[in-house]
Structure formats: structure tokens, C-alpha cells
Amino acid sequence: MKLTKFALLAVTAGCTLASQGVYAQAMEVVTVEAVREIVVGKTPIGAPIKELTIRSRVSYADLDLTKAADAATLEKRVRDIATSSCKEIKVDVPVEGWTVDRCIREATEGAMGQVNKAVADAKAAKK
């Protein structure tokens, strides 16, 4: 009976340690959102449903963000995914004020706060 409790405790501890590694990996991403507001439908009461969004995750697990070149690489990855997402979200329904360039700019700017925080956190952790 005591051996079974010990084995259960060991398995639980192992799972906890393994999940911490997965959690750490999951945190090494930046989320980029490309948003276009268009009427895509109506609710049962007639209210318009208006948003089309693509969320993409950009990993930086392979980068050392304390290095300027790697931080620049992450920024380029964010711009690239914002560009491809905004081009994908472009549909043939014109919407006043919406352009692919505006979408790219807003998606990139929205993700740069996460990039800057990741860089600052990496530099703080290295000290």
C-alpha cells in the first residue's frame, strides 16, 4: 500500500515537471491578429455579425532575444505573418477605410507590444 502511494506521488511529480516544460514552450510565442470588420451574417434578431479575424502565433523559442539580430528576426517574423494573414483575410467585399496595408500596420503594431515585452523579459532574465 505504501509503495502504491509513493508510485502515485512520483508519477504526479513527474507529470507536474513535464507540464512546466510544455508551459514554458507555450509562452515563447507572439500572437498576431489580422482583423477586418465586415458584415458576415446576422443574428436571429437581425443584429449584424461584423468581424473577421485571423490569429497566428509566431514562435521565438529558437531565438536569443538578448541579441539585437534575433530580436530583429522576431520583428520580421511578425511583419511577415501579419502580411500573409492580411492578404488572406482580403475578400472581394469593399469596406470603407479598410486596406491590406492598414491591416498589416495594425496587426504588426498590435503584436509589437508582445515582442518588446519578450525582449525586455529575456534581457532581465540574463542579468
C-alpha positions in Angstrom: 0.0 0.0 0.0 2.8 2.4 0.9 4.6 1.6 -2.3 1.5 2.4 -4.4 1.1 5.8 -2.7 4.8 6.5 -3.4 4.5 5.5 -7.0 1.4 7.7 -7.4 3.3 10.6 -5.8 6.3 10.0 -8.2 4.0 9.9 -11.2 2.2 13.1 -10.1 5.6 14.9 -9.6 6.8 13.8 -13.0 3.7 15.0 -14.7 4.0 18.3 -13.0 7.6 18.8 -14.1 6.8 17.7 -17.6 3.9 20.1 -17.9 6.1 23.0 -16.7 8.3 22.4 -19.8 5.3 22.5 -22.1 4.0 25.6 -20.4 7.3 27.4 -20.8 7.4 26.5 -24.5 3.8 27.7 -25.0 4.9 31.1 -23.6 7.6 31.6 -26.3 5.1 32.9 -28.9 3.7 36.2 -30.1 0.1 36.3 -31.2 -0.6 38.4 -34.4 -4.2 39.3 -35.1 -5.3 40.5 -38.6 -8.8 41.9 -38.3 -11.3 43.1 -40.9 -14.7 44.3 -39.9 -17.3 43.2 -42.4 -20.9 42.1 -42.0 -20.6 38.3 -42.2 -24.1 37.5 -41.2 -26.9 38.4 -38.9 -28.1 37.1 -35.5 -31.6 35.6 -35.1 -32.8 39.0 -34.0 -31.3 40.7 -37.1 -28.1 42.3 -35.5 -25.1 42.2 -37.8 -22.2 40.0 -37.1 -19.2 42.1 -38.2 -15.8 40.7 -37.6 -13.4 38.5 -39.5 -10.1 37.7 -37.7 -7.1 35.6 -38.3 -4.9 34.9 -35.2 -1.4 33.5 -35.8 1.3 32.5 -33.4 4.9 33.3 -34.1 7.4 31.3 -32.1 10.7 32.6 -30.9 11.8 29.5 -29.0 14.8 29.2 -31.3 15.9 32.9 -30.7 18.1 34.5 -28.1 16.2 37.8 -27.7 19.1 39.4 -25.8 20.8 39.6 -29.2 19.7 42.5 -31.4 19.9 40.3 -34.6 17.5 37.7 -33.0 15.1 40.5 -31.8 15.1 41.8 -35.4 14.4 38.3 -36.7 11.3 38.1 -34.4 10.1 41.5 -35.6 10.5 40.3 -39.2 8.6 37.1 -38.5 5.7 39.2 -37.0 5.7 41.5 -40.1 5.7 38.5 -42.4 2.8 36.7 -40.7 0.9 40.0 -40.5 1.3 40.5 -44.2 0.3 36.9 -45.1 -2.7 37.0 -42.7 -3.9 40.3 -44.1 -3.6 39.2 -47.6 -5.5 36.0 -46.7 -8.3 38.0 -45.0 -8.8 40.2 -48.0 -12.1 39.3 -49.6 -13.9 40.9 -52.5 -16.3 42.9 -50.4 -15.2 46.6 -50.2 -15.2 48.1 -46.8 -14.7 51.9 -46.4 -11.3 52.7 -44.8 -10.0 49.1 -44.8 -6.9 48.3 -46.8 -4.5 45.5 -46.7 -1.7 48.0 -45.8 -3.7 49.3 -42.9 -4.4 45.7 -41.7 -0.7 44.9 -41.9 0.2 48.0 -40.0 -2.4 47.5 -37.2 -1.6 43.7 -36.9 2.1 44.5 -36.6 1.7 47.3 -34.1 -0.7 45.1 -32.1 2.0 42.4 -31.7 5.0 44.7 -31.1 4.0 45.2 -27.5 4.4 41.4 -27.0 7.7 41.5 -28.9 9.0 44.4 -26.8 7.9 42.6 -23.5 9.6 39.3 -24.6 12.8 41.1 -25.4 12.8 43.0 -22.1 12.0 39.8 -20.2 14.9 38.0 -21.9 17.3 40.8 -21.1 16.1 40.9 -17.4 16.5 37.2 -17.1 20.0 37.3 -18.4 21.2 39.8 -15.8 
